[in-house]
């Protein structure tokens, strides 16, 4: 039963991450504004920008 719970949790979190990454791509294309992004997408975006500024 624990494996099923872990799988369902993974699946739900995977869907959230996948949709958040898609929203970040839409934001980068200019189709969404920053305030329309969900919290997870904002976090992904800040991580991405932090990494890009650190490497440059």
Backbone as CSV, one residue per row, in Angstrom:
resi,resn,N_x,N_y,N_z,CA_x,CA_y,CA_z,C_x,C_y,C_z
1,UNK,0.820,-1.194,0.000,0.000,0.000,0.000,0.867,1.262,0.000
2,UNK,1.996,1.203,0.679,2.872,2.375,0.728,3.387,2.719,-0.663
3,UNK,3.665,1.697,-1.453,4.142,1.957,-2.805,3.077,2.667,-3.628
4,UNK,1.833,2.285,-3.464,0.761,2.944,-4.197,0.633,4.409,-3.787
5,UNK,0.755,4.670,-2.478,0.669,6.052,-2.001,1.827,6.865,-2.561
6,UNK,3.030,6.280,-2.552,4.196,6.987,-3.091,4.007,7.273,-4.570
7,UNK,3.455,6.313,-5.287,3.245,6.513,-6.711,2.236,7.620,-6.965
8,UNK,1.155,7.617,-6.215,0.135,8.641,-6.420,0.672,10.024,-6.051
9,UNK,1.471,10.098,-5.004,2.078,11.371,-4.608,3.027,11.843,-5.687
10,UNK,3.861,10.930,-6.199,4.796,11.275,-7.268,4.044,11.780,-8.491
11,UNK,2.973,11.080,-8.828,2.199,11.428,-10.020,1.588,12.825,-9.881
12,UNK,1.030,13.123,-8.721,0.416,14.424,-8.493,1.464,15.534,-8.536
13,UNK,2.607,15.319,-7.871,3.662,16.324,-7.880,4.251,16.489,-9.276
14,UNK,4.346,15.388,-10.014,4.873,15.446,-11.380,3.973,16.303,-12.263
15,UNK,2.661,16.127,-12.119,1.722,16.941,-12.899,1.884,18.419,-12.567
16,UNK,2.040,18.735,-11.273,2.202,20.123,-10.858,3.473,20.721,-11.434
17,UNK,4.586,19.955,-11.357,5.860,20.448,-11.893,5.777,20.627,-13.396
18,UNK,5.141,19.672,-14.077,5.044,19.725,-15.535,4.238,20.947,-15.982
19,UNK,3.122,21.201,-15.323,2.309,22.358,-15.697,3.014,23.659,-15.330
20,UNK,3.763,23.662,-14.226,4.494,24.867,-13.837,5.587,25.187,-14.844
21,UNK,6.287,24.172,-15.325,7.334,24.392,-16.326,6.727,24.886,-17.629
22,UNK,5.549,24.377,-17.976,4.869,24.854,-19.185,4.470,26.316,-19.040
23,UNK,4.020,26.709,-17.839,3.650,28.101,-17.600,4.876,29.009,-17.698
24,UNK,6.044,28.531,-17.235,7.270,29.320,-17.337,7.608,29.553,-18.807
25,UNK,7.434,28.527,-19.632,7.703,28.689,-21.070,6.749,29.704,-21.684
26,UNK,5.474,29.660,-21.292,4.513,30.635,-21.800,4.880,32.043,-21.349
27,UNK,5.368,32.164,-20.117,5.788,33.470,-19.599,6.968,34.009,-20.408
28,UNK,7.916,33.126,-20.736,9.083,33.553,-21.502,8.713,33.952,-22.925
29,UNK,7.641,33.378,-23.448,7.174,33.753,-24.785,6.349,35.039,-24.752
30,UNK,6.028,35.522,-23.566,5.253,36.744,-23.423,3.758,36.541,-23.436
31,UNK,3.309,35.297,-23.310,1.873,35.012,-23.351,1.221,35.105,-21.966
32,UNK,2.029,35.117,-20.915,1.523,35.258,-19.551,2.291,36.369,-18.851
33,UNK,1.628,37.007,-17.899,2.323,37.994,-17.079,2.835,37.300,-15.817
34,UNK,3.719,37.972,-15.105,4.333,37.361,-13.924,3.307,37.075,-12.838
35,UNK,2.315,37.943,-12.695,1.321,37.710,-11.636,0.351,36.590,-11.986
36,UNK,0.343,36.116,-13.232,-0.514,34.995,-13.607,0.147,33.650,-13.338
37,UNK,1.435,33.654,-13.005,2.148,32.402,-12.766,1.787,31.831,-11.399
38,UNK,1.671,30.506,-11.304,1.494,29.899,-9.982,2.792,29.985,-9.183
39,UNK,2.715,29.741,-7.907,3.873,29.906,-7.020,5.035,29.010,-7.431
40,UNK,4.740,27.780,-7.829,5.804,26.864,-8.211,6.512,27.345,-9.470
41,UNK,5.775,27.901,-10.398,6.383,28.421,-11.625,7.268,29.630,-11.317
42,UNK,6.845,30.469,-10.380,7.672,31.610,-9.975,8.967,31.128,-9.348
43,UNK,8.877,30.058,-8.569,10.075,29.500,-7.947,11.018,28.937,-9.010
44,UNK,10.476,28.216,-9.994,11.299,27.697,-11.082,11.967,28.831,-11.846
45,UNK,11.214,29.899,-12.085,11.744,31.037,-12.825,12.873,31.717,-12.052
46,UNK,12.692,31.877,-10.752,13.740,32.522,-9.960,14.993,31.652,-9.917
47,UNK,14.829,30.326,-9.825,15.978,29.422,-9.858,16.719,29.544,-11.184
48,UNK,15.943,29.590,-12.277,16.542,29.674,-13.603,17.323,30.972,-13.772
49,UNK,16.720,32.079,-13.355,17.395,33.370,-13.476,18.627,33.435,-12.579
50,UNK,18.533,32.873,-11.381,19.675,32.855,-10.465,20.830,32.061,-11.069
51,UNK,20.513,30.931,-11.696,21.547,30.108,-12.321,22.175,30.840,-13.505
52,UNK,21.349,31.509,-14.310,21.867,32.194,-15.487,22.762,33.373,-15.105
53,UNK,22.389,34.108,-14.053,23.215,35.247,-13.656,24.494,34.773,-12.969
54,UNK,24.442,33.630,-12.297,25.632,33.107,-11.631,26.656,32.634,-12.657
55,UNK,26.201,31.986,-13.735,27.124,31.454,-14.725,27.680,32.535,-15.649
56,UNK,26.994,33.654,-15.770,27.450,34.706,-16.672,28.513,35.603,-16.078
